[in-house]
């Protein structure tokens, strides 16, 4: 996956969620596409099972972004 973003400084005025939406993850084996919900914050990339409120309580993947 390739992604480029200009991240805002970590301040209280920065928005919590910069971008979020559906993402399709392509796996090496055939027919193994996985659709998930991804959110980009100023210091974190989080992946959830779906966009439903009950599925967005716990992240599947969480990756901290450093400046």
Secondary structure as the mmCIF struct_conf table of DSSP 4:
data_model
#
loop_
_struct_conf.conf_type_id
_struct_conf.id
_struct_conf.beg_label_comp_id
_struct_conf.beg_label_asym_id
_struct_conf.beg_label_seq_id
_struct_conf.end_label_comp_id
_struct_conf.end_label_asym_id
_struct_conf.end_label_seq_id
HELX_LH_PP_P HELX_LH_PP_P1 UNK A 7 UNK A 9
BEND BEND1 UNK A 10 UNK A 10
TURN_TY1_P TURN_TY1_P1 UNK A 12 UNK A 13
BEND BEND2 UNK A 14 UNK A 14
BEND BEND3 UNK A 16 UNK A 16
BEND BEND4 UNK A 18 UNK A 18
STRN STRN1 UNK A 19 UNK A 26
HELX_LH_PP_P HELX_LH_PP_P2 UNK A 27 UNK A 27
BEND BEND5 UNK A 28 UNK A 29
TURN_TY1_P TURN_TY1_P2 UNK A 30 UNK A 31
STRN STRN2 UNK A 33 UNK A 40
BEND BEND6 UNK A 42 UNK A 43
STRN STRN3 UNK A 44 UNK A 48
BEND BEND7 UNK A 49 UNK A 49
BEND BEND8 UNK A 51 UNK A 52
TURN_TY1_P TURN_TY1_P3 UNK A 53 UNK A 55
BEND BEND9 UNK A 56 UNK A 58
BEND BEND10 UNK A 60 UNK A 60
STRN STRN4 UNK A 61 UNK A 64
#
